[in-house]
């Protein structure tokens, strides 16, 4: 009698063994999707951070009187595909960087987001002497 009860119980426990495989089959793609979204967010954050840095540098450089063509070349070297748009109102120069950030995996390469960053700088006078006089 004891043996019969044991076999019924073991058959009942073995019924649930297939559920683990099904749960894993659903969990792995879900984890992959979560990782893909996280990589995508990191790529967007890095793209925006680079655009902010370039916009600040471009505004400063243009305010100092550096040729806009040189600034465009530098932006193209640092962040290929980024575009610079500038405007000047009085003594202020606005520089705006626009850049497309594409998906981190080739399968979704058609998906992209556009990040944009802008910065403003005050135009510096043409000749500014050193506040400390002549330096040796």
Backbone as JSON, one array per atom type, in Angstrom:
{
  "sequence": "XXXXXXXXXXXXXXXXXXXXXXXXXXXXXXXXXXXXXXXXXXXXXXXXXXXXXXXXXXXXXXXXXXXXXXXXXXXXXXXXXXXXXXXXXXXXXXXXXXXXXXXXXXXXXXXXXXXXXXXXXXXXXXXXXXXXXXXX",
  "N": [[0.82, -1.19, 0.0], [1.92, 1.2, 0.74], [3.79, 1.54, -1.25], [2.19, 1.93, -3.51], [1.0, 4.4, -3.01], [3.24, 6.05, -3.1], [4.04, 5.89, -5.81], [1.89, 7.1, -7.1], [2.09, 9.68, -6.13], [4.62, 10.48, -7.13], [4.1, 10.46, -9.86], [2.31, 12.54, -10.02], [3.92, 14.72, -9.32], [5.72, 14.75, -11.45], [4.24, 15.74, -13.56], [4.46, 18.51, -13.76], [6.91, 19.14, -14.86], [7.32, 20.03, -17.52], [6.56, 22.66, -17.52], [8.63, 24.33, -16.73], [10.33, 24.47, -18.92], [8.72, 25.79, -20.77], [8.36, 28.23, -19.47], [10.99, 29.19, -19.47], [11.34, 29.4, -22.21], [9.74, 31.58, -22.79], [10.89, 33.52, -21.17], [13.56, 34.03, -21.98], [13.47, 35.41, -24.59], [12.13, 37.7, -23.64], [13.97, 38.79, -21.82], [16.02, 39.35, -23.61], [14.8, 41.33, -25.15], [14.5, 43.34, -23.21], [17.21, 43.89, -22.68], [17.94, 44.88, -25.2], [16.41, 47.23, -25.33], [17.61, 48.63, -23.22], [20.26, 48.93, -24.21], [19.65, 50.55, -26.37], [18.72, 52.86, -25.09], [21.07, 53.66, -23.79], [22.67, 54.22, -26.02], [21.24, 56.39, -27.07], [21.55, 58.21, -24.96], [24.35, 58.58, -24.96], [24.69, 59.66, -27.51], [23.26, 62.06, -27.27], [24.76, 63.3, -25.25], [27.23, 63.68, -26.55], [26.37, 65.43, -28.54], [25.63, 67.66, -27.02], [28.13, 68.43, -25.93], [29.5, 69.05, -28.31], [27.94, 71.16, -29.28], [28.39, 73.12, -27.33], [31.18, 73.52, -27.63], [31.23, 74.39, -30.3], [29.75, 76.77, -30.18], [31.4, 78.31, -28.49], [33.76, 78.4, -30.04], [32.9, 79.72, -32.38], [32.19, 82.13, -31.24], [34.65, 83.13, -30.58], [35.62, 83.78, -33.01], [36.49, 81.91, -34.86], [36.72, 80.32, -38.02], [33.69, 79.27, -39.54], [33.72, 77.08, -41.31], [35.87, 75.54, -40.47], [34.94, 74.79, -37.97], [32.74, 73.23, -38.76], [34.11, 71.11, -40.07], [35.48, 69.98, -37.91], [33.35, 69.1, -36.32], [32.28, 67.19, -38.05], [34.34, 65.32, -38.0], [34.37, 64.47, -35.32], [31.72, 63.68, -34.73], [30.31, 62.01, -36.98], [27.97, 62.76, -39.53], [26.5, 64.58, -38.12], [24.83, 67.74, -37.98], [25.37, 71.26, -38.08], [23.81, 74.17, -37.06], [23.68, 77.65, -37.02], [23.02, 80.77, -35.42], [22.95, 84.3, -35.06], [22.34, 86.85, -32.8], [22.64, 90.01, -32.09], [25.04, 90.25, -29.64], [25.13, 87.59, -29.11], [25.75, 84.2, -29.94], [24.19, 81.43, -31.23], [24.47, 77.96, -31.3], [23.47, 74.99, -32.77], [23.33, 71.53, -32.66], [22.41, 68.78, -34.56], [21.68, 65.39, -34.68], [21.38, 62.06, -35.89], [20.59, 59.12, -34.2], [21.12, 55.78, -34.51], [19.68, 52.45, -34.28], [21.18, 50.03, -32.05], [21.66, 47.47, -33.07], [22.09, 45.65, -36.12], [19.75, 44.54, -37.19], [17.62, 46.23, -36.65], [18.27, 48.56, -38.02], [16.97, 50.5, -39.48], [15.54, 52.02, -37.75], [15.6, 55.1, -36.09], [16.44, 57.85, -33.96], [16.31, 61.35, -33.55], [18.59, 63.43, -32.07], [19.06, 66.52, -30.42], [20.91, 69.37, -29.6], [21.66, 72.5, -28.11], [23.56, 75.52, -27.72], [24.65, 78.61, -26.31], [26.73, 81.44, -26.75], [28.64, 84.33, -25.84], [29.76, 86.83, -28.03], [33.17, 87.39, -28.44], [35.43, 90.17, -28.07], [37.49, 91.39, -30.8], [40.3, 91.78, -30.35], [41.73, 90.85, -27.52], [43.53, 91.64, -24.78], [45.94, 90.24, -22.48], [44.96, 89.96, -19.11], [46.98, 90.11, -17.33], [49.0, 91.54, -18.36], [51.96, 91.64, -20.42], [53.13, 88.43, -21.06], [55.98, 86.49, -20.27]],
  "CA": [[0.0, 0.0, 0.0], [2.82, 2.34, 0.8], [4.41, 1.65, -2.55], [1.21, 2.47, -4.43], [0.87, 5.83, -2.73], [4.47, 6.7, -3.55], [4.06, 6.01, -7.26], [0.9, 8.11, -7.49], [2.64, 11.0, -5.79], [5.7, 10.81, -8.05], [3.5, 10.78, -11.16], [1.71, 13.85, -9.88], [5.0, 15.7, -9.33], [6.35, 14.78, -12.77], [3.39, 16.44, -14.51], [4.83, 19.92, -13.85], [8.26, 19.32, -15.38], [7.31, 20.75, -18.8], [6.31, 24.08, -17.32], [9.9, 25.06, -16.62], [10.83, 24.71, -20.29], [7.87, 26.81, -21.38], [8.68, 29.5, -18.83], [12.29, 29.63, -19.98], [11.15, 29.77, -23.61], [9.2, 32.93, -22.81], [11.73, 34.44, -20.41], [14.77, 34.4, -22.72], [13.2, 36.54, -25.5], [11.77, 38.9, -22.87], [15.23, 39.35, -21.32], [16.72, 39.89, -24.77], [14.13, 42.57, -25.49], [14.85, 44.31, -22.18], [18.6, 44.3, -22.94], [17.94, 45.69, -26.41], [15.91, 48.56, -24.96], [18.64, 49.29, -22.41], [21.34, 49.35, -25.11], [19.12, 51.65, -27.17], [18.71, 54.05, -24.23], [22.46, 54.07, -23.59], [23.11, 54.84, -27.28], [20.61, 57.71, -27.14], [22.19, 59.07, -23.97], [25.69, 58.94, -25.43], [24.53, 60.56, -28.66], [22.87, 63.39, -26.78], [25.9, 63.87, -24.53], [28.19, 64.15, -27.55], [25.79, 66.59, -29.21], [25.73, 68.79, -26.08], [29.53, 68.86, -25.89], [29.86, 69.69, -29.58], [27.24, 72.44, -29.38], [29.11, 74.06, -26.47], [32.46, 73.84, -28.26], [30.97, 75.16, -31.52], [29.35, 78.13, -29.8], [32.6, 79.0, -28.0], [34.69, 78.63, -31.15], [32.35, 80.76, -33.24], [32.24, 83.39, -30.5], [36.04, 83.6, -30.62], [35.93, 84.21, -34.36], [37.04, 80.83, -35.69], [35.99, 80.14, -39.28], [32.65, 78.26, -39.44], [34.08, 75.88, -42.07], [36.74, 74.75, -39.6], [34.07, 74.21, -36.95], [32.0, 72.14, -39.42], [35.01, 69.98, -40.28], [35.74, 69.36, -36.61], [32.12, 68.39, -35.93], [32.17, 66.0, -38.89], [35.32, 64.33, -37.54], [34.01, 63.96, -34.0], [30.4, 63.04, -34.76], [29.93, 61.97, -38.4], [26.54, 62.84, -39.81], [25.86, 65.65, -37.35], [24.75, 69.01, -38.68], [25.48, 72.44, -37.24], [23.1, 75.37, -37.51], [24.05, 78.76, -36.15], [22.33, 82.05, -35.6], [23.54, 85.35, -34.23], [21.46, 87.98, -32.5], [23.42, 90.95, -31.29], [26.32, 89.71, -29.18], [24.98, 86.17, -28.79], [25.79, 83.22, -31.02], [23.55, 80.15, -30.89], [24.9, 76.81, -32.11], [22.6, 73.83, -32.56], [23.8, 70.29, -33.29], [21.36, 67.78, -34.78], [22.34, 64.12, -35.02], [20.52, 60.88, -35.85], [21.15, 57.97, -33.49], [20.5, 54.58, -35.05], [19.56, 51.3, -33.38], [22.49, 49.42, -31.81], [21.85, 46.2, -33.76], [21.8, 45.8, -37.55], [18.4, 44.09, -37.52], [16.73, 47.38, -36.53], [19.05, 49.71, -38.45], [16.1, 51.52, -40.05], [14.98, 52.85, -36.68], [16.52, 56.12, -35.59], [15.91, 59.01, -33.25], [17.12, 62.53, -33.76], [18.9, 64.18, -30.85], [19.4, 67.9, -30.73], [21.44, 70.13, -28.46], [22.07, 73.85, -28.49], [24.33, 76.27, -26.74], [24.78, 80.03, -26.63], [27.96, 82.07, -26.25], [28.76, 85.77, -26.09], [30.84, 87.13, -28.97], [34.32, 88.02, -27.79], [36.04, 91.23, -28.88], [38.51, 90.9, -31.74], [41.62, 91.7, -29.72], [41.64, 90.9, -26.07], [44.85, 91.51, -24.19], [46.01, 89.46, -21.27], [44.73, 90.8, -17.94], [48.2, 90.14, -16.53], [50.04, 92.25, -19.1], [52.77, 90.79, -21.28], [53.68, 87.24, -20.44], [57.33, 86.2, -20.83]],
  "C": [[0.86, 1.26, 0.0], [3.45, 2.59, -0.57], [3.46, 2.28, -3.57], [1.04, 3.97, -4.24], [2.08, 6.61, -3.24], [4.49, 6.87, -5.06], [3.03, 7.02, -7.74], [1.45, 9.52, -7.23], [3.75, 11.4, -6.77], [5.16, 11.12, -9.44], [2.89, 12.18, -11.13], [2.78, 14.95, -9.93], [5.64, 15.82, -10.71], [5.51, 15.48, -13.81], [3.86, 17.88, -14.75], [6.2, 20.16, -14.47], [8.3, 20.1, -16.69], [7.1, 22.24, -18.64], [7.59, 24.9, -17.26], [10.44, 25.39, -18.01], [10.02, 25.8, -20.96], [8.18, 28.18, -20.77], [10.01, 30.05, -19.31], [12.16, 30.08, -21.43], [10.55, 31.17, -23.75], [10.12, 33.95, -22.14], [12.94, 34.9, -21.21], [14.49, 35.5, -23.74], [12.82, 37.82, -24.76], [13.03, 39.56, -22.32], [16.03, 39.98, -22.45], [16.11, 41.23, -25.17], [14.45, 43.68, -24.48], [16.28, 44.81, -22.38], [18.7, 45.19, -24.17], [17.46, 47.11, -26.11], [16.94, 49.32, -24.13], [19.82, 49.77, -23.27], [20.91, 50.56, -25.94], [19.12, 52.94, -26.35], [20.13, 54.56, -23.96], [22.99, 54.76, -24.85], [22.51, 56.23, -27.43], [21.26, 58.68, -26.16], [23.58, 59.51, -24.41], [25.62, 59.9, -26.62], [24.16, 61.96, -28.23], [24.02, 64.07, -26.04], [26.95, 64.41, -25.5], [27.67, 65.4, -28.25], [25.86, 67.83, -28.31], [27.16, 69.31, -26.04], [29.93, 69.58, -27.17], [29.17, 71.05, -29.73], [27.95, 73.49, -28.52], [30.43, 74.49, -27.11], [32.26, 74.69, -29.51], [30.59, 76.59, -31.18], [30.55, 78.93, -29.3], [33.55, 79.35, -29.14], [34.18, 79.73, -32.07], [32.36, 82.11, -32.55], [33.65, 83.97, -30.49], [36.47, 84.05, -32.01], [36.55, 83.15, -35.24], [36.12, 80.62, -36.9], [34.94, 79.02, -39.14], [32.95, 76.97, -40.22], [34.98, 74.96, -41.25], [35.91, 74.07, -38.51], [33.26, 73.06, -37.53], [32.87, 70.91, -39.64], [35.29, 69.24, -38.98], [34.53, 68.55, -36.15], [31.98, 67.12, -36.75], [33.17, 64.92, -38.5], [34.9, 63.67, -36.23], [32.72, 63.17, -34.03], [29.9, 63.03, -36.21], [28.41, 61.97, -38.57], [25.82, 63.93, -39.05], [25.86, 66.94, -38.17], [24.77, 70.15, -37.67], [24.64, 73.54, -37.87], [23.39, 76.46, -36.49], [23.15, 79.95, -36.43], [22.97, 83.05, -34.64], [22.52, 86.46, -34.04], [22.2, 88.9, -31.54], [24.76, 90.36, -30.93], [26.24, 88.23, -28.83], [25.02, 85.31, -30.04], [25.17, 81.93, -30.49], [24.06, 79.08, -31.85], [24.03, 75.62, -31.75], [23.15, 72.65, -33.35], [22.61, 69.35, -33.38], [22.04, 66.51, -35.28], [21.33, 62.98, -34.92], [21.26, 59.74, -35.15], [20.38, 56.74, -33.97], [20.5, 53.46, -34.02], [20.91, 50.61, -33.23], [22.69, 48.07, -32.49], [21.44, 46.36, -35.22], [20.38, 45.41, -37.95], [17.42, 45.26, -37.52], [17.39, 48.66, -37.02], [18.18, 50.81, -39.06], [15.52, 52.44, -39.0], [16.03, 53.86, -36.22], [15.75, 57.2, -34.85], [16.86, 60.17, -33.51], [17.32, 63.23, -32.42], [19.37, 65.56, -31.27], [19.87, 68.59, -29.45], [21.87, 71.5, -28.95], [22.77, 74.55, -27.34], [24.47, 77.71, -27.24], [26.07, 80.57, -26.01], [27.94, 83.55, -26.62], [29.96, 86.0, -27.0], [31.95, 87.87, -28.24], [34.86, 89.13, -28.68], [37.19, 90.68, -29.71], [39.88, 90.79, -31.1], [41.46, 91.89, -28.22], [43.03, 90.68, -25.53], [44.8, 90.66, -22.94], [45.76, 90.37, -20.06], [45.98, 90.93, -17.08], [49.31, 90.9, -17.25], [50.78, 91.26, -20.01], [53.31, 89.61, -20.5], [55.03, 86.92, -21.07], [57.32, 84.99, -21.71]]
}
